[in-house]
Amino acid sequence: MAEKIVQTAGRAQLGKFAPAFAHYNDDILFGENWNNQDIDLKTRCIITMVSMMGAGSIDSSMHYHMMNAKAHGVTKKEIAAIITHAAFYVGWPKGWAMFNMAKDIWAEDAVPADAKAAHEASMVFPIGVPNDAFAEYFIGQSYLAPVSMEQVGIFNVTFEPGCRNNWHIHHADQGGGQVLVCLAGRGYYQEWGKAAVELNPGDCINIPVGVKHWHGAAPDSWFSHLAVEVPGENGSSEWLEPVDDAAYGVFK
């Protein structure tokens, strides 16, 4: 199944001031046009960058689209060839401006700048943005990247080394629960009253409703898993006490 592009920037930044523009941006430009399957996302990213380069729009919007292009498979070698080719047609100064931005975005392709970059490069999904909305329920820094927002909610959740969420319980009147599909790194999952289970890429954990549990990274490893929300009626999550350092310290 092709990845679905979901955009909320229009409503987040202009929803009250210019709701019609926000609608066109989020629902039409990104919601319909970017999700058209006649051309693949990598090709669409390249077309967008070249079009914006020709228009001289080498600003924060271009930075977003370069990041998007990298996330959808445009390599350092390819972006260099794309900019060089386009510069002959749209202007050499624009080529210089593009390279000044691209060299930072693709710099980690040659040698990962840090462990976070190396971890992201090891999986097909992006790490996403800091998981600020749920930060109070985590010890350490976590990141969130939505994969699907329709039919079934699927999110790539990434934990820095030592990061874990609090004990919590998923509730639902019918159905519900969660499935974890491990993508990269090494982590742990534990149910209340049971021994912890080490998690590695390819492992799958089924979490029924009503089970108290936690999951997160190993102390010395980044860790990412897909969190799949099982559809249910009146679903909710009850957040409980943190996994303190003394309890977590037994893991290696």
PAVO-270797 format. One record per residue (C-alpha): residue number from 1; residue in one letter; y, z, x. Coordinates in nm, 4 decimals. Each point is the difference from the previous one (the first is absolute). Last residue first. Layout:
! PAVO-270797
NODE pos code       c2       c3       c1
NODE NUM    A        Y        Z        X
...
This chain:
! PAVO-270797
NODE pos code       c2       c3       c1
NODE 252    K  -0.3976   2.9613   2.1075
NODE 251    F  -0.0014   0.2137  -0.3143
NODE 250    V  -0.0158   0.3799   0.0179
NODE 249    G   0.3812   0.0188   0.0113
NODE 248    Y   0.0347  -0.1090  -0.3640
NODE 247    A  -0.0862   0.3424  -0.1386
NODE 246    A   0.2301   0.1812   0.2447
NODE 245    D   0.2737  -0.2632  -0.0280
NODE 244    D   0.0232   0.0325  -0.3767
NODE 243    V  -0.1466  -0.2417  -0.2518
NODE 242    P   0.2846   0.0284  -0.2486
NODE 241    E  -0.0291   0.1747  -0.3386
NODE 240    L  -0.0203  -0.1960  -0.3267
NODE 239    W   0.1168  -0.3300  -0.1439
NODE 238    E  -0.1297  -0.0894  -0.3469
NODE 237    S  -0.0209  -0.3759  -0.0425
NODE 236    S   0.0318  -0.1712  -0.3368
NODE 235    G  -0.1832  -0.2398  -0.2312
NODE 234    N   0.0709   0.0018  -0.3722
NODE 233    E  -0.2798  -0.2491  -0.0714
NODE 232    G  -0.1743  -0.1583   0.2942
NODE 231    P   0.0079  -0.2943   0.2391
NODE 230    V  -0.1477   0.0770   0.3455
NODE 229    E   0.2849   0.0121   0.2519
NODE 228    V  -0.1086  -0.1632   0.3251
NODE 227    A   0.1348   0.1658   0.3157
NODE 226    L  -0.0473  -0.2421   0.2884
NODE 225    H  -0.0474   0.1859   0.3247
NODE 224    S   0.1863   0.0349   0.3266
NODE 223    F  -0.0412   0.2370   0.2959
NODE 222    W   0.1868   0.0646   0.3248
NODE 221    S  -0.2104   0.2014   0.2410
NODE 220    D   0.0029   0.3193   0.2068
NODE 219    P   0.0085   0.2740  -0.2655
NODE 218    A  -0.2182  -0.2040  -0.2388
NODE 217    A   0.1933  -0.1509  -0.2872
NODE 216    G   0.0062   0.1033  -0.3642
NODE 215    H  -0.1927   0.1014  -0.3090
NODE 214    W  -0.0007   0.2906  -0.2451
NODE 213    H  -0.2234   0.1173  -0.2851
NODE 212    K  -0.0323   0.1855  -0.3319
NODE 211    V  -0.2267  -0.1972  -0.2337
NODE 210    G   0.1099  -0.0182  -0.3658
NODE 209    V  -0.0087  -0.3762  -0.0268
NODE 208    P  -0.2534  -0.1739   0.2220
NODE 207    I   0.0768  -0.1035   0.3594
NODE 206    N  -0.2010  -0.2929   0.1360
NODE 205    I   0.0242  -0.0402   0.3785
NODE 204    C  -0.0562  -0.3304   0.1808
NODE 203    D  -0.0505  -0.0441   0.3747
NODE 202    G   0.0792  -0.3412   0.1496
NODE 201    P   0.2277   0.1305   0.2741
NODE 200    N  -0.0852   0.3634   0.0831
NODE 199    L   0.0119   0.3258  -0.1954
NODE 198    E  -0.1511   0.3302   0.1139
NODE 197    V  -0.1286   0.2124  -0.2887
NODE 196    A   0.1117   0.3621  -0.0378
NODE 195    A  -0.2536   0.2643  -0.0989
NODE 194    K  -0.0060   0.1084  -0.3628
NODE 193    G   0.1552   0.2861  -0.1999
NODE 192    W   0.3017  -0.2011  -0.1058
NODE 191    E  -0.0476  -0.3674   0.0820
NODE 190    Q   0.0920  -0.1346   0.3420
NODE 189    Y   0.1043  -0.3404   0.1347
NODE 188    Y   0.0751  -0.0645   0.3667
NODE 187    G   0.1640  -0.2672   0.2147
NODE 186    R  -0.0470  -0.2660   0.2625
NODE 185    G   0.1894  -0.3238   0.0623
NODE 184    A   0.0000  -0.3009  -0.2284
NODE 183    L  -0.0860  -0.1156  -0.3510
NODE 182    C  -0.1797   0.2710  -0.1970
NODE 181    V  -0.0515  -0.0706  -0.3695
NODE 180    L   0.0863   0.3073  -0.2098
NODE 179    V  -0.0873  -0.0024  -0.3707
NODE 178    Q   0.1840   0.2130  -0.2554
NODE 177    G  -0.0571   0.1804  -0.3271
NODE 176    G   0.0660  -0.1175  -0.3529
NODE 175    G  -0.2263  -0.0640  -0.2939
NODE 174    Q   0.0821   0.2130  -0.3062
NODE 173    D   0.2319   0.2961  -0.0473
NODE 172    A   0.1126  -0.0349   0.3607
NODE 171    H   0.0586   0.2353   0.2949
NODE 170    H   0.0028  -0.0559   0.3749
NODE 169    I  -0.0109   0.3220   0.2021
NODE 168    H   0.1872   0.0931   0.3179
NODE 167    W  -0.0311   0.1775   0.3329
NODE 166    N   0.3030  -0.0991   0.1978
NODE 165    N   0.0272  -0.3297   0.1878
NODE 164    R  -0.0815  -0.0509   0.3650
NODE 163    C   0.1879  -0.1010   0.3153
NODE 162    G  -0.1472   0.0976   0.3369
NODE 161    P   0.0379  -0.3466   0.1483
NODE 160    E   0.2299  -0.2096  -0.2249
NODE 159    F  -0.1356  -0.0714  -0.3461
NODE 158    T   0.0056  -0.3404  -0.1696
NODE 157    V  -0.0448  -0.0603  -0.3732
NODE 156    N  -0.0613  -0.3576  -0.1135
NODE 155    F   0.0429   0.0044  -0.3753
NODE 154    I  -0.2027  -0.1468  -0.2864
NODE 153    G   0.0937   0.0505  -0.3659
NODE 152    V  -0.2413  -0.1806  -0.2298
NODE 151    Q   0.1067  -0.2449  -0.2728
NODE 150    E   0.3368  -0.0591   0.1703
NODE 149    M   0.1770   0.1733   0.2901
NODE 148    S  -0.2168  -0.1382   0.2793
NODE 147    V   0.0379   0.0327   0.3793
NODE 146    P   0.2747   0.2637   0.0141
NODE 145    A   0.0749   0.1175   0.3575
NODE 144    L   0.0436   0.3742   0.0613
NODE 143    Y   0.0536   0.2003   0.3186
NODE 142    S  -0.0860   0.3582   0.0957
NODE 141    Q   0.1737   0.2417   0.2360
NODE 140    G  -0.1300   0.3492   0.0613
NODE 139    I  -0.1240   0.2618  -0.2482
NODE 138    F   0.0019  -0.1703  -0.3377
NODE 137    Y   0.0775   0.1048  -0.3582
NODE 136    E   0.3769   0.0361   0.0510
NODE 135    A   0.0085  -0.3533   0.1452
NODE 134    F  -0.1135  -0.1550  -0.3295
NODE 133    A   0.3120  -0.2058  -0.0797
NODE 132    D   0.0731  -0.0386   0.3729
NODE 131    N  -0.3079  -0.2056   0.0818
NODE 130    P   0.1668  -0.1633   0.3000
NODE 129    V  -0.0152  -0.3787  -0.0411
NODE 128    G  -0.2822  -0.2511   0.0278
NODE 127    I  -0.2926   0.0130   0.2390
NODE 126    P  -0.0641  -0.3696  -0.0544
NODE 125    F  -0.3424  -0.1231  -0.1176
NODE 124    V  -0.2352  -0.2108   0.2132
NODE 123    M  -0.0931   0.2726   0.2463
NODE 122    S   0.0009   0.0541   0.3785
NODE 121    A   0.3609  -0.1107   0.0510
NODE 120    E   0.1164   0.2977  -0.2051
NODE 119    H  -0.1885   0.2370   0.2316
NODE 118    A   0.1467  -0.1616   0.3119
NODE 117    A   0.3495   0.0287  -0.1438
NODE 116    K  -0.0537   0.3681  -0.0788
NODE 115    A  -0.1500   0.0661   0.3433
NODE 114    D   0.3079  -0.1307   0.1754
NODE 113    A   0.1847  -0.3111   0.1078
NODE 112    P  -0.3088  -0.2175  -0.0346
NODE 111    V  -0.0082  -0.2465   0.2904
NODE 110    A   0.0403  -0.3712  -0.0768
NODE 109    D   0.0347   0.0310  -0.3767
NODE 108    E   0.2327   0.3016   0.0381
NODE 107    A   0.2981  -0.2257   0.0711
NODE 106    W  -0.0354  -0.1927  -0.3285
NODE 105    I   0.2802   0.1756  -0.1887
NODE 104    D   0.2151   0.0486   0.3097
NODE 103    K  -0.0264  -0.3602   0.1209
NODE 102    A   0.0591  -0.1269  -0.3540
NODE 101    M   0.3550   0.1348  -0.0369
NODE 100    N   0.1504  -0.1394   0.3215
NODE  99    F  -0.2179  -0.3084  -0.0511
NODE  98    M   0.1614  -0.0726  -0.3366
NODE  97    A   0.3520   0.0308   0.1433
NODE  96    W  -0.0883  -0.2326   0.2880
NODE  95    G  -0.1445  -0.2548  -0.2425
NODE  94    K   0.3107   0.0226  -0.2141
NODE  93    P   0.2053  -0.0814   0.3088
NODE  92    W  -0.2200  -0.3102   0.0546
NODE  91    G   0.0696  -0.1515  -0.3412
NODE  90    V  -0.1812  -0.0988  -0.3206
NODE  89    Y  -0.2170  -0.2914   0.1143
NODE  88    F  -0.0827   0.0723   0.3641
NODE  87    A  -0.0031   0.3726  -0.0808
NODE  86    A  -0.2807  -0.0526  -0.2526
NODE  85    H  -0.2508  -0.0982   0.2705
NODE  84    T   0.0905   0.2913   0.2279
NODE  83    I  -0.0060   0.2493  -0.2882
NODE  82    I  -0.3437  -0.1126  -0.1200
NODE  81    A  -0.1473  -0.0143   0.3531
NODE  80    A   0.1148   0.3560   0.0792
NODE  79    I  -0.1232   0.1189  -0.3403
NODE  78    E  -0.3424  -0.1549   0.0677
NODE  77    K  -0.0484   0.1576   0.3437
NODE  76    K   0.0974   0.3444  -0.1316
NODE  75    T  -0.2421  -0.0401  -0.2892
NODE  74    V   0.0665  -0.0706  -0.3675
NODE  73    G  -0.2834   0.1760  -0.1841
NODE  72    H   0.1293   0.1376  -0.3264
NODE  71    A   0.1431   0.3226   0.1437
NODE  70    K   0.1894  -0.2041   0.2594
NODE  69    A   0.1545  -0.2125  -0.2723
NODE  68    N   0.1010   0.3105  -0.1988
NODE  67    M   0.1655   0.1497   0.3076
NODE  66    M   0.1828  -0.3282   0.0510
NODE  65    H   0.0981  -0.0017  -0.3676
NODE  64    Y   0.1436   0.3506   0.0220
NODE  63    H   0.1929  -0.0831   0.3200
NODE  62    M   0.1318  -0.3132  -0.1691
NODE  61    S   0.1374   0.2123  -0.2831
NODE  60    S   0.1582   0.2348   0.2547
NODE  59    D   0.1903  -0.2937   0.1497
NODE  58    I  -0.0623  -0.3524   0.1214
NODE  57    S   0.1172  -0.1804  -0.3134
NODE  56    G   0.1328  -0.3063   0.1865
NODE  55    A  -0.1015  -0.2367  -0.2800
NODE  54    G  -0.2420  -0.1822   0.2297
NODE  53    M  -0.1469   0.3323   0.1108
NODE  52    M  -0.0436   0.0988  -0.3645
NODE  51    S  -0.1976  -0.3153  -0.0704
NODE  50    V  -0.2066   0.0436   0.3188
NODE  49    M  -0.0834   0.3619  -0.0883
NODE  48    T  -0.0923  -0.0849  -0.3603
NODE  47    I  -0.2213  -0.2935   0.0959
NODE  46    I  -0.1852   0.2193   0.2534
NODE  45    C  -0.0544   0.2782  -0.2552
NODE  44    R  -0.1277  -0.2502  -0.2584
NODE  43    T  -0.2473  -0.1372   0.2538
NODE  42    K  -0.1326   0.3499   0.0694
NODE  41    L  -0.0110   0.0777  -0.3722
NODE  40    D  -0.2215  -0.2956  -0.0887
NODE  39    I   0.1258  -0.3010  -0.1947
NODE  38    D  -0.0839  -0.0934  -0.3586
NODE  37    Q  -0.0804   0.3663  -0.0759
NODE  36    N   0.3344   0.0989  -0.1552
NODE  35    N   0.0443   0.3694   0.0745
NODE  34    W   0.3270  -0.0479   0.1885
NODE  33    N   0.1457  -0.1989  -0.2904
NODE  32    E  -0.1099   0.2297  -0.2824
NODE  31    G   0.0619   0.3632   0.1012
NODE  30    F   0.2058  -0.0684   0.3110
NODE  29    L   0.2662  -0.2408  -0.1297
NODE  28    I  -0.0679   0.0616  -0.3716
NODE  27    D  -0.0870   0.3675  -0.0506
NODE  26    D   0.1700   0.1836   0.2870
NODE  25    N   0.3015  -0.2215   0.0746
NODE  24    Y   0.0573  -0.1408  -0.3501
NODE  23    H  -0.0351   0.3464  -0.1533
NODE  22    A   0.2336   0.1602   0.2566
NODE  21    F   0.2553  -0.2742  -0.0682
NODE  20    A  -0.0215   0.0743  -0.3735
NODE  19    P   0.0255   0.3759   0.0585
NODE  18    A   0.3224  -0.0268   0.2031
NODE  17    F   0.1543   0.3460   0.0494
NODE  16    K  -0.2828   0.2129  -0.1399
NODE  15    G  -0.2946  -0.1788   0.1612
NODE  14    L   0.1927  -0.1014   0.3110
NODE  13    Q  -0.1607   0.1910   0.2885
NODE  12    A  -0.3352   0.1228  -0.1350
NODE  11    R  -0.0182  -0.2711  -0.2664
NODE  10    G   0.0446  -0.2776   0.2522
NODE   9    A  -0.2098   0.1669   0.2705
NODE   8    T  -0.3082   0.0232  -0.2237
NODE   7    Q  -0.2113  -0.2866   0.1327
NODE   6    V  -0.3751  -0.0432  -0.0443
NODE   5    I  -0.1813  -0.2855   0.1746
NODE   4    K  -0.3611  -0.0293  -0.1129
NODE   3    E  -0.2578  -0.0591   0.2724
NODE   2    A  -0.2409  -0.2791  -0.0800
NODE   1    M  -0.3426   0.0969  -0.1379
